Amino acid sequence: MSAVLPVPTASTPSAEAGPWRRAWRRLRRRRGAMIGGAVVLMFVALAMFAPWIAPQDPIATSWGAIRKPPGAEHWFGTDEIGRDVLSRVIWGTRASLLAGVVSVSISLLLGVPIGLVAGFLGGWVDALISRITDAFLACPFLILAIALAAFLGPSLTNAMIAIGISATPIFVRLTRAQVLNVKVEDYIEAARAVGNPPLRIALRHVLPNITAPVMVQATLAIASAVIAEASLSFLGLGQQPPAPSWGSMLNTAKNFVDNAPWMAIWPGLSIFGLVLSFNLLGDGLRDALDPRQR
């Protein structure tokens, strides 16, 4: 009499969700991360649809509405030459998000391959890359970004390059550490035993298994890049006037804090909200992508 095999159901291991589905389920249980993600999506929507959402031209001046307080016509008030603060805050979202995403992308493209080579090859290559990385990390991130931006020249593009290069050593060190942990696992030894070349092992077996911590660090690095871009624009090394940027708006507002505090409040709150949201999202991703969490 033949045995009847059990039919897999939703509760059997064969039907369990994949690791990314489980991570998403864990992420949804973290209210702070979901709130942070929702706020980030709101800022992304503001940046994408700024031409349709902004009530006025962000660089149009009105000499009859200089430093006008918030009201029905100008919800966030106007600045020192009559420009609508709400419109400038909305358009400034583009500069901040663009700086954050592009800068971190530059850091990933540079830092992950270098860290992968250092950790996987080891020896003198690892020692050389590690000492160069330590030399860069000895200089504070923001100071290095200011120096590079001043060398390249004041513009948003140069500011993004400066921030990206300045953040690269962080990803080099993180990637190297993760590779050192992964390359001694049994499945890496098994891949070597069956004759896989080193490049294939690095790209097909090591790199996919270090993706989670790199993703978490990238999310947190975007928050740091937003602050760095605002700092560079505040110093005149980022987005150049009259193009709107939260940092340059704060630079102008510092001269009118007593008479027109709304000029500083709204861009300051925007920076605070966006950075806090990315940090909350990054903390939630760290817990959700941790395989030890349930």
C-alpha positions in Angstrom: 0.0 0.0 0.0 1.6 3.2 -1.1 2.1 6.1 1.3 0.2 9.3 0.8 2.5 12.3 0.7 1.3 15.4 2.6 0.3 18.3 0.5 2.2 21.5 1.3 0.1 24.1 2.9 0.6 27.7 3.9 1.9 26.6 7.3 4.6 24.1 6.0 8.2 25.2 5.5 8.1 24.7 1.8 5.5 27.4 1.5 7.1 29.9 3.9 7.7 33.3 2.6 11.2 34.3 1.3 13.6 36.4 3.3 12.6 39.7 1.8 8.9 39.0 2.4 9.7 38.1 6.0 11.8 41.3 6.3 8.8 43.3 5.0 6.5 41.7 7.5 8.9 42.6 10.3 9.2 46.1 9.0 5.5 46.6 9.0 5.4 45.9 12.7 7.7 48.8 13.5 5.5 51.9 13.6 8.4 54.4 13.7 9.9 52.9 10.5 6.5 53.0 8.7 5.9 56.6 9.8 9.4 57.5 8.6 8.9 55.8 5.3 5.6 57.6 4.8 7.2 61.0 5.4 10.0 60.1 3.1 7.5 59.2 0.4 5.7 62.5 1.0 9.0 64.4 0.4 9.7 62.4 -2.7 6.2 63.3 -4.0 6.8 67.0 -3.3 10.1 66.8 -5.2 8.7 65.0 -8.1 5.5 67.1 -8.5 7.0 70.5 -7.4 6.0 72.3 -10.6 2.3 71.4 -10.0 2.2 71.6 -6.1 4.1 74.9 -5.6 1.6 77.7 -5.5 4.0 80.3 -7.0 7.2 80.7 -8.9 10.0 80.0 -6.3 12.3 82.7 -7.7 9.6 85.4 -8.6 10.0 88.5 -6.5 7.3 90.9 -5.3 8.5 94.2 -3.8 5.0 94.8 -2.4 5.2 91.6 -0.2 8.6 91.8 1.4 8.8 89.7 4.6 5.1 89.3 4.7 4.0 87.0 7.6 2.1 83.7 6.9 -1.4 84.3 5.7 -4.1 83.3 3.2 -2.0 84.4 0.2 1.3 83.1 1.4 0.9 80.2 3.8 4.5 80.2 4.9 5.1 83.9 4.4 7.6 85.6 2.1 11.3 86.3 2.3 13.4 89.4 2.1 12.6 90.1 -1.5 9.0 88.9 -1.5 9.5 85.4 -2.7 6.9 82.8 -1.5 8.6 80.7 1.2 6.2 77.7 0.7 7.2 77.4 -3.0 10.8 77.7 -2.2 10.6 75.0 0.5 8.8 72.7 -1.9 11.4 73.2 -4.7 14.2 73.0 -2.2 13.1 69.4 -1.5 14.5 68.5 -4.9 18.0 69.8 -4.1 18.1 68.0 -0.7 16.8 64.6 -2.0 18.9 64.8 -5.1 22.0 65.5 -3.0 21.2 62.6 -0.6 20.5 60.0 -3.3 23.2 60.9 -5.7 25.9 61.4 -3.0 25.1 58.0 -1.5 25.0 56.4 -4.9 28.5 57.7 -5.6 29.7 56.3 -2.2 28.2 52.9 -3.0 29.7 52.7 -6.5 33.1 53.6 -5.1 33.1 52.1 -1.6 31.4 48.7 -2.1 33.8 47.4 -4.9 36.9 48.7 -3.0 35.7 47.1 0.3 34.9 43.9 -1.5 38.4 43.7 -3.0 40.0 44.5 0.3 38.1 41.9 2.3 38.1 39.2 -0.3 41.8 39.4 -1.4 43.3 40.2 2.0 47.1 40.5 2.3 48.9 43.6 1.2 45.9 44.8 -0.8 43.7 44.8 2.3 46.5 46.5 4.3 47.0 49.3 1.8 43.3 50.0 1.3 42.6 49.9 5.0 45.4 52.4 5.8 44.1 54.8 3.1 40.6 54.4 4.5 41.8 55.1 8.0 43.5 58.3 6.8 40.3 59.5 5.3 38.3 58.6 8.3 40.7 60.5 10.5 39.3 63.7 9.0 35.7 64.6 10.0 33.2 63.9 7.3 31.8 67.4 7.1 35.2 69.1 7.1 36.4 66.8 4.3 33.2 67.6 2.3 33.7 71.4 2.8 37.3 71.1 1.7 36.4 69.1 -1.5 33.5 71.4 -2.3 35.7 74.5 -2.0 38.3 72.9 -4.2 35.8 71.8 -6.9 33.8 75.1 -6.8 30.4 76.1 -5.6 27.6 74.2 -7.3 25.1 71.5 -6.4 26.8 69.0 -8.6 30.2 69.6 -7.0 28.6 69.5 -3.6 27.1 66.0 -4.4 30.5 64.8 -5.6 32.3 66.1 -2.5 29.7 64.5 -0.2 29.9 61.2 -2.1 33.7 61.0 -1.9 33.7 62.0 1.7 31.3 59.2 2.7 33.0 56.6 0.6 35.4 55.4 3.4 32.4 54.5 5.6 31.2 52.0 3.0 34.7 50.7 2.3 35.1 49.8 6.0 31.6 48.4 6.3 31.9 46.3 3.1 35.3 45.0 4.1 34.1 43.9 7.6 31.1 42.1 6.1 33.2 40.3 3.5 35.6 39.1 6.2 32.7 37.6 8.1 31.0 36.0 5.1 34.1 34.6 3.2 34.8 32.1 6.0 31.3 30.5 5.9 30.9 26.9 4.9 29.0 27.7 1.6 31.9 29.9 0.5 34.3 27.0 1.1 32.0 24.7 -0.8 31.9 27.1 -3.7 35.7 27.0 -3.8 35.8 23.2 -3.5 33.7 22.8 -6.6 36.0 24.9 -8.6 34.3 28.3 -8.8 36.7 31.1 -9.8 37.3 33.9 -7.2 35.5 36.5 -9.2 32.4 34.4 -9.4 32.5 33.6 -5.7 32.8 37.3 -4.8 30.0 38.4 -7.1 27.6 35.5 -6.8 28.1 34.3 -3.2 29.7 37.0 -1.2 28.1 40.2 -2.5 24.5 39.2 -2.2 25.0 38.2 1.4 26.3 41.6 2.4 23.5 43.5 0.8 21.3 44.0 3.9 23.8 45.9 6.1 24.9 48.0 3.1 21.3 48.9 2.5 20.8 50.0 6.1 23.9 52.1 6.0 22.9 53.7 2.7 19.6 54.7 4.2 21.2 56.3 7.2 23.9 57.9 5.0 21.2 59.7 3.0 20.2 61.5 6.2 23.8 62.6 6.7 24.1 63.7 3.1 21.0 65.9 3.4 22.5 67.6 6.4 25.8 68.0 4.6 24.2 69.5 1.5 22.3 72.0 3.7 25.5 72.9 5.5 27.4 73.4 2.2 24.5 75.5 0.8 24.5 77.5 4.0 28.2 78.3 3.5 27.6 79.1 -0.2 29.3 76.0 -1.6 26.1 74.1 -2.6 23.0 75.2 -4.6 23.6 78.7 -5.8 21.0 81.5 -5.5 18.4 82.2 -6.7 17.7 78.4 -7.0 16.0 77.3 -3.8 17.8 75.2 -1.2 17.0 74.7 2.4 20.6 75.5 3.5 20.8 78.8 1.5 17.3 79.8 2.8 18.6 79.4 6.3 21.7 81.4 5.4 19.5 84.3 4.3 17.1 83.9 7.2 19.7 84.3 9.9 19.8 88.0 9.2 16.0 88.3 9.8 15.3 86.0 12.7 13.9 88.7 14.9 11.7 90.3 12.3 10.7 87.4 10.1 11.3 84.1 12.0 9.1 82.2 9.5 12.0 82.5 7.0 14.1 80.1 9.2 11.3 78.0 10.8 10.0 76.3 7.6 13.3 75.2 6.0 14.7 74.2 9.4 11.6 72.0 10.1 11.9 70.5 6.6 15.5 69.5 7.2 14.6 68.1 10.6 11.6 66.1 9.3 13.4 64.6 6.3 16.5 63.6 8.3 14.5 62.2 11.2 12.4 60.2 8.7 15.4 58.6 7.1 16.9 57.7 10.5 13.6 56.1 11.6 13.4 54.2 8.3 17.1 53.1 8.6 16.6 51.9 12.2 13.6 49.9 11.2 15.4 48.4 8.2 18.3 47.3 10.5 15.8 45.3 12.7 13.8 44.0 9.8 16.8 42.7 7.9 18.4 41.1 10.9 17.9 37.3 10.5 17.9 36.9 14.2 14.7 38.9 14.5 11.3 37.2 14.3 
